């Protein structure tokens, strides 16, 4: 039987410092070391979500961390999910089910909700902690937002409830590492400061020896150990949580590959749908809202979106809708997934104002469907047949389309509600069969096998640069 470990929380000096990936690495490390870990993030704000085996919804990052831990994902791992509808409002998903939209100001004001969100996230943690050891917790944004401290559900107040040991993660690549780490610690109350047991410096570039003196200085001024300095990696593929990563994927057209243009929407969601296709050596996949790039691509993909009508209106304003229609007339293949599928139809209607003030818009007219937005949300994992072979995917969408077809195909156009559609080899092979240059495809390897290899590579990378012996001492200490 494994030793009982304290819960461990990876908190951050800011957003996008790498907390999600570090937590995923530790989920895999603990699994490799004979423990039975599970991830937990009390509150997540993200457009990338995932369907649990029982048909509920959680943040994609916790689903990835559960995969790394080798366990099925569950809503207790992310009991509160906020999915932004605009700059000011978000859909609130509690324990896997949407409970309505909330204005950001009202959400953060105390006493404005009938639901005690703190009790809900604490209860979810307690259920999870009774089944797994250890709980690998992730904070959100910066732990030093002292103006929000009394309303905090996910950072130090959650660590207090869990009696967790907190490891502070800082991003050295963005600069100001000494100020951000020291300031994040010093702005805590004395009680919370005691919970922070170590520091991990993430995203290091260059010769590690150049930071030896800096490491000692940081330990001296903060009074706690630097447990590791983790360098950037380039050859490990883990699903990204934030759309920040898309800014690095605006590539140029290539002459010797199949050019796949993913239309860059303002409210794009579940963009991890395209990671497997992007890795195929026959493919040059890029994100764009440039009309010329769209018309010149071999395949155009309209991805998922949290605001179908708003993004459809923007596509008409910026000319992308017309570019997609012209490309389709020229024989280019157009694929729509989830919200993108809805946009490819005849009309998208929202008579109840589920998404906002736009009640109806004509679609791009490439598929014979009409869609009506509804309060009820479809969330499920599923299997489907494609080219006679069984494939896997999941659905997360609002809106009902007037067809029973899981995958709707017409000349040069495919639409589906299935996320993960392009993770399946039979789908990719059919799409590329008449377009690909003469290069052999990736080895016929399942996405599950590929992901397992990536989690093992990530764990090995983190083990190499982090003092695991010291971390185990922290997680078993009586202090």
C-alpha positions in Angstrom: 0.0 0.0 0.0 1.3 3.5 -1.0 2.2 6.0 1.7 -0.5 8.6 2.2 0.8 11.9 0.7 -0.5 15.4 1.4 -2.4 17.0 -1.4 0.0 19.2 -3.5 -1.0 22.4 -5.2 0.8 24.0 -8.1 0.0 27.7 -7.8 1.3 30.4 -10.1 2.9 33.8 -10.1 0.5 34.6 -13.1 -1.5 33.1 -15.9 0.2 30.9 -18.6 3.3 30.1 -16.4 2.8 26.4 -17.1 0.8 25.2 -14.0 -1.4 22.8 -16.1 1.5 21.1 -17.7 3.5 20.8 -14.5 0.4 19.3 -12.8 0.0 16.8 -15.6 3.6 15.8 -15.3 3.2 15.1 -11.5 0.0 13.1 -12.2 2.1 10.8 -14.4 5.1 10.8 -12.0 3.0 9.8 -9.0 1.3 7.1 -11.1 4.7 5.7 -12.2 5.8 5.7 -8.6 2.9 3.4 -7.5 0.4 6.0 -6.2 -3.2 6.6 -7.3 -3.3 10.3 -8.1 -6.1 12.5 -9.4 -6.1 16.1 -10.6 -8.2 18.9 -9.1 -8.9 22.5 -10.0 -11.8 24.1 -8.1 -12.6 26.7 -10.7 -11.4 26.8 -14.3 -12.1 29.5 -16.9 -11.6 28.1 -20.4 -13.3 27.5 -23.7 -11.6 24.1 -24.1 -13.8 21.6 -22.4 -14.3 17.8 -22.4 -17.1 15.3 -21.9 -16.7 12.9 -19.0 -17.7 9.2 -19.4 -21.1 9.9 -17.8 -21.9 12.8 -20.2 -20.9 15.8 -18.1 -18.5 18.7 -18.8 -15.2 19.7 -17.3 -12.2 21.8 -18.3 -9.9 20.2 -20.9 -6.8 20.7 -18.7 -8.2 18.4 -16.0 -9.2 15.8 -18.6 -5.6 15.8 -19.8 -4.3 15.5 -16.2 -6.6 12.6 -15.6 -5.3 10.9 -18.7 -1.8 11.4 -17.4 -2.9 9.9 -14.1 -4.4 6.9 -16.0 -7.9 7.4 -14.6 -11.3 8.4 -16.1 -12.1 12.1 -15.8 -14.9 13.1 -13.4 -16.6 16.4 -12.6 -15.2 16.3 -9.1 -11.8 17.1 -10.7 -13.2 20.5 -11.9 -16.5 21.2 -10.2 -16.8 24.8 -11.4 -16.1 25.7 -15.1 -16.6 29.2 -16.5 -16.9 29.4 -20.3 -16.7 33.0 -21.5 -19.5 34.2 -23.8 -18.0 37.7 -24.2 -15.6 40.0 -22.4 -18.1 40.4 -19.6 -20.2 37.3 -19.2 -19.6 33.5 -18.9 -21.6 30.4 -18.9 -21.3 28.8 -15.4 -21.0 25.0 -15.5 -21.4 23.5 -12.0 -20.6 19.8 -11.4 -20.7 19.2 -15.1 -24.0 20.9 -15.9 -24.6 24.5 -17.1 -26.6 26.6 -14.6 -26.9 29.8 -16.6 -24.8 32.8 -17.6 -23.3 35.2 -15.1 -22.0 38.7 -15.5 -18.3 38.9 -14.3 -19.0 41.7 -11.9 -21.9 39.9 -10.3 -20.0 36.6 -10.2 -17.2 38.1 -8.2 -19.4 40.0 -5.8 -20.2 38.3 -2.6 -23.7 37.4 -1.7 -25.1 37.8 -5.2 -25.6 34.0 -5.9 -28.1 31.6 -4.4 -25.5 28.9 -4.8 -22.7 28.5 -2.3 -19.9 27.8 -4.8 -17.3 27.4 -2.0 -19.3 24.6 -0.4 -19.7 22.9 -3.8 -16.0 22.9 -4.7 -15.0 21.8 -1.2 -17.4 18.9 -1.3 -16.1 17.9 -4.7 -12.5 17.9 -3.3 -13.5 15.9 -0.3 -15.1 13.2 -2.5 -12.1 13.0 -4.7 -9.6 12.9 -1.7 -11.5 10.0 -0.3 -10.8 7.9 -3.5 -7.3 9.0 -4.6 -3.8 9.6 -3.2 -2.4 12.2 -3.7 -4.6 14.9 -5.1 -2.6 17.1 -7.6 -4.2 20.5 -7.4 -3.9 23.4 -9.8 -4.3 27.0 -8.9 -5.6 29.7 -11.3 -3.8 32.8 -12.5 -1.8 34.6 -9.9 -2.0 33.8 -6.1 -1.2 37.5 -5.4 -4.5 39.0 -6.6 -5.2 40.4 -3.1 -8.2 42.4 -4.3 -10.0 39.1 -4.9 -8.6 37.2 -1.9 -11.9 37.2 0.1 -13.7 35.6 -2.9 -10.9 33.2 -3.9 -12.2 29.6 -4.5 -9.3 28.1 -6.3 -5.9 29.3 -4.8 -4.8 29.7 -1.2 -8.3 29.3 0.4 -8.7 26.0 -1.5 -5.2 25.0 -0.3 -6.3 25.7 3.3 -9.3 23.5 3.0 -7.3 20.7 1.4 -4.4 21.1 3.9 -2.2 21.1 0.7 1.5 21.8 0.3 1.8 24.6 -2.2 4.5 24.8 -4.8 4.8 28.2 -6.5 5.4 28.0 -10.3 7.1 31.0 -11.9 7.8 31.7 -15.6 11.4 32.9 -16.1 10.9 33.4 -19.9 8.6 36.4 -19.4 11.2 38.2 -17.2 10.9 39.6 -13.7 11.2 36.2 -12.0 12.6 37.5 -8.7 10.0 40.2 -8.3 7.1 37.9 -9.3 8.1 35.0 -7.0 9.1 37.1 -4.0 6.1 39.4 -4.4 3.7 36.5 -4.7 5.0 35.0 -1.5 5.2 38.2 0.5 1.7 39.3 -0.4 0.3 36.3 1.4 -1.0 36.2 5.0 1.4 34.6 7.4 -0.8 31.5 7.6 -0.9 31.2 3.8 2.8 31.9 3.5 3.6 28.8 5.6 1.8 26.6 3.1 4.2 27.6 0.3 6.9 24.9 0.6 8.9 25.4 -2.5 9.4 27.1 -5.9 9.6 25.7 -9.4 11.1 27.9 -12.1 9.5 27.0 -15.5 10.3 27.7 -19.2 14.1 28.2 -18.8 16.1 28.8 -22.0 19.9 28.6 -22.3 22.7 27.2 -20.1 21.2 26.2 -16.7 24.5 27.0 -15.0 23.9 30.7 -15.6 21.1 30.6 -13.1 23.0 28.8 -10.3 23.6 32.1 -8.4 20.1 33.3 -9.1 18.7 30.1 -7.6 20.6 30.7 -4.4 19.6 34.3 -4.2 15.9 33.4 -4.7 16.1 30.8 -1.9 17.8 33.4 0.4 15.3 36.1 -0.1 12.2 33.9 -0.1 13.3 31.5 2.7 12.1 28.4 0.9 13.9 26.0 -1.5 13.9 26.2 -5.3 12.8 22.6 -6.1 13.6 22.7 -9.8 14.4 24.7 -12.9 12.5 23.2 -15.8 13.7 24.1 -19.3 11.5 24.5 -22.4 10.8 21.4 -24.4 10.1 21.1 -28.1 9.4 17.4 -28.8 6.7 16.7 -26.3 3.1 17.1 -27.3 0.5 17.8 -24.6 -2.8 19.5 -25.2 -2.7 23.2 -24.6 -5.4 24.8 -22.4 -5.2 28.4 -23.5 -5.7 29.9 -27.0 -2.4 31.9 -26.4 -0.7 29.0 -28.1 -2.6 29.7 -31.3 -0.7 32.9 -31.9 2.4 30.7 -32.6 0.5 28.7 -35.3 0.0 31.3 -38.0 2.2 29.5 -40.6 2.6 30.2 -44.3 1.3 28.1 -47.2 3.6 25.2 -48.2 4.2 23.9 -51.7 4.9 20.3 -50.8 2.2 19.5 -48.3 -1.6 19.6 -47.9 -2.4 23.1 -46.6 -5.1 23.0 -44.0 -6.5 26.3 -42.9 -8.3 26.4 -39.6 -10.4 29.6 -39.5 -9.4 31.7 -36.5 -12.6 32.6 -34.7 -12.9 35.1 -31.8 -14.6 32.6 -29.6 -12.8 29.5 -30.8 -13.1 26.4 -28.6 -11.7 22.9 -28.5 -8.9 23.8 -30.9 -7.1 20.6 -29.7 -9.3 18.9 -32.2 -6.6 19.6 -34.8 -3.5 18.5 -32.9 -3.3 15.0 -34.4 -3.8 16.3 -38.0 -1.2 19.0 -37.4 1.4 16.4 -36.5 0.9 14.4 -39.8 4.1 15.0 -41.9 2.0 15.4 -45.0 0.1 18.4 -43.6 0.8 22.1 -43.1 -1.9 23.2 -40.7 -2.3 26.8 -39.7 -4.8 29.2 -38.1 -5.9 32.2 -40.1 -8.6 34.8 -40.9 -6.8 35.9 -44.0 -9.2 35.5 -47.0 -6.4 34.7 -49.5 -5.0 32.0 -47.3 -8.4 30.5 -46.9 -9.1 30.4 -50.7 -5.6 28.9 -51.5 -5.7 26.2 -48.8 -6.6 22.6 -49.8 -8.8 22.0 -46.8 -10.7 24.6 -44.8 -11.9 23.8 -41.3 -14.5 25.8 -39.4 -13.8 24.9 -35.7 -16.0 24.9 -32.6 -17.0 28.2 -31.0 -18.7 29.3 -27.7 -20.7 31.9 -29.6 -21.8 30.6 -33.0 -24.0 33.5 -34.0 -21.4 36.2 -33.0 -18.6 34.4 -34.8 -20.8 33.8 -37.9 -21.6 37.5 -38.0 -17.9 38.4 -37.8 -17.1 35.9 -40.6 -19.5 37.8 -42.8 -18.0 41.2 -41.8 -14.4 40.2 -42.4 -15.0 38.4 -45.7 -14.0 34.9 -44.4 -17.6 33.5 -45.0 -17.4 34.6 -48.7 -13.9 33.2 -49.0 -15.0 29.8 -47.7 -17.9 29.7 -50.1 -15.6 30.6 -53.0 -13.1 27.9 -52.0 -15.9 25.4 -51.8 -17.1 26.3 -55.3 -13.5 25.8 -56.5 -13.6 22.2 -55.3 -11.8 22.7 -52.0 -12.8 20.5 -49.0 -14.6 22.4 -46.2 -15.1 20.7 -42.8 -17.2 22.1 -40.0 -17.0 20.8 -36.4 -19.6 21.6 -33.7 -20.3 25.4 -34.0 -18.5 25.4 -37.3 -20.9 22.6 -38.5 -23.8 24.8 -37.5 -22.4 27.8 -39.5 -22.2 25.7 -42.6 -25.9 25.1 -42.6 -28.8 27.2 -44.0 -29.7 29.1 -40.9 -28.7 29.4 -37.2 -31.6 30.6 -35.0 -31.7 31.7 -31.4 -35.3 32.7 -30.6 -34.7 32.5 -26.8 -31.6 34.6 -26.8 -29.4 31.8 -25.4 -26.2 33.2 -26.9 -27.1 36.9 -27.0 -29.1 39.5 -28.9 -28.8 38.0 -32.4 -32.0 36.1 -33.1 -31.2 34.5 -36.5 -28.5 34.6 -39.2 -28.2 32.8 -42.6 -25.5 30.2 -42.6 -22.9 29.6 -45.3 -25.4 27.4 -47.1 -23.0 24.5 -47.8 -25.0 21.8 -45.8 -28.8 21.1 -45.7 -29.4 21.8 -42.0 -31.0 24.4 -39.9 -30.0 24.9 -36.2 -31.9 26.3 -33.3 -30.2 27.2 -30.0 -31.7 25.6 -26.9 -31.1 25.8 -23.2 -30.3 22.1 -23.0 -26.7 21.1 -23.7 -25.6 17.9 -25.3 -22.5 16.4 -23.6 -21.4 12.8 -24.3 -18.6 10.5 -25.3 -19.3 8.4 -28.3 -18.2 5.8 -30.9 -19.0 6.2 -34.6 -18.3 4.4 -37.8 -16.2 6.0 -40.5 -15.2 4.2 -43.7 -16.4 1.0 -42.0 -14.1 1.4 -39.0 -15.0 2.2 -35.4 -13.8 5.6 -34.2 -14.0 7.6 -30.9 -15.1 11.2 -30.1 -17.3 13.3 -27.9 -20.0 16.0 -28.2 -20.3 19.2 -26.3 -22.7 21.7 -27.8 -25.8 23.8 -27.5 -28.3 23.9 -30.4 -30.2 21.2 -32.2 -29.9 20.7 -36.0 -32.7 19.1 -38.1 -30.8 16.0 -39.1 -30.2 12.6 -37.5 -26.9 12.2 -39.3 -23.8 12.0 -37.0 -21.6 13.0 -39.9 -23.2 14.9 -42.8 -21.4 14.8 -46.1 -22.1 16.5 -49.4 -19.9 17.3 -52.3 -16.6 18.8 -50.9 -18.2 19.4 -47.5 -18.3 17.5 -44.2 -20.1 18.6 -41.0 -20.2 16.9 -37.6 -20.8 17.7 -33.9 -18.0 15.2 -33.0 -15.0 16.7 -31.2 -12.0 14.3 -31.7 -13.3 13.5 -35.2 -9.8 14.2 -36.6 -8.0 12.2 -34.0 -9.0 9.0 -35.8 -6.7 7.5 -38.5 -9.5 6.4 -40.8 -10.8 10.0 -41.0 -7.4 11.5 -41.7 -6.5 8.9 -44.3 -9.7 9.5 -46.3 -9.4 13.3 -46.1 -5.8 13.2 -47.3 -6.0 10.3 -49.7 -6.6 12.3 -52.9 -4.5 15.3 -51.9 -1.4 14.2 -50.1 2.1 14.4 -51.6 3.9 11.1 -51.9 5.0 10.7 -48.3 4.2 7.9 -45.9 1.8 8.8 -43.1 2.6 8.6 -39.5 2.9 5.1 -38.1 -0.5 3.5 -37.6 -0.5 4.3 -33.9 -3.6 5.0 -31.8 -4.0 8.4 -30.2 -4.1 6.7 -26.8 -0.7 5.1 -27.3 0.7 8.4 -28.6 -0.6 10.3 -25.7 0.8 7.8 -23.2 4.2 8.2 -24.7 4.0 11.9 -24.4 3.0 11.8 -20.8 5.9 9.5 -20.1 8.3 11.9 -21.9 6.9 14.8 -19.9 7.3 13.0 -16.6 10.9 12.1 -17.6 11.7 15.7 -18.5 10.3 17.0 -15.2 12.0 14.3 -13.1 15.4 15.3 -14.7 15.1 18.9 -13.4 13.1 18.7 -10.2 14.2 17.4 -6.8 11.6 14.6 -6.4 13.2 13.3 -3.2 12.7 16.7 -1.6 9.1 16.9 -2.8 8.3 13.5 -1.3 9.8 14.7 2.0 7.6 17.7 1.9 4.5 15.6 1.1 5.1 13.3 4.0 6.4 15.7 6.6 4.4 16.5 9.8 5.0 20.2 9.4 
